[in-house]
Amino acid sequence: MTNRNPADLVMTLAEAVRWRETLRAAGMKLVVTNGCFDILHRGHAEYLYGSRALGDAQLILINSDASVRALKGASRPVIGEYERAYMLGALESVDAVVIFEGSRCDRELAALKPDIYVKGGDYTVDKLDPAERAALEGAGCKICFKPFVAGFSTTSIIRKILEGDRAE
């Protein structure tokens, strides 16, 4: 096994599109998922491990700091965008990370044209953002849903910290 530098896996969209083209030329399937990934926890790791098993490579689109604030409130994110991207890149199941601006990643999905798109179990095809769904359908992408790991969420971790709860 090689020891990868997580910083090398944090890409611009243009770099990711070029990388994606090399995967396609090699006949490899790309899995894409997206989210805030504010405080990385076991639920994230298990979700990403499971989604990576669906293809040959996995790219994570993460919300920028401004995007997380707009979605989650002024106290978020707890961890900055580059640090979140770096931590995701440190996971063996992650092959590339792109930070995106805005609340939706339809532009990035349209450019990357993934083979497989994965979202958490709280989503259904009907709950996907219409522009994101159109980008995925336009790429002929298979859409999959993975259940959440019970008991793990960034919000619950923050609540525990604020309330002084301890892990058992």
Secondary structure, DSSP 4 states (H G I P E B T S, - for coil): -----GGGGEE-HHHHHHHHHHHHHTTPPEEEEEE---S--HHHHHHHHHHHTTSSEEEEEEE-HHHHHHHH-TT--SS-HHHHHHHHHTSTT--EEEEE-SS--HHHHHHH--SEEEEETT--GGGS-HHHHHHHHHTT-EEEEEPPPTT--HHHHHHHHHHT----
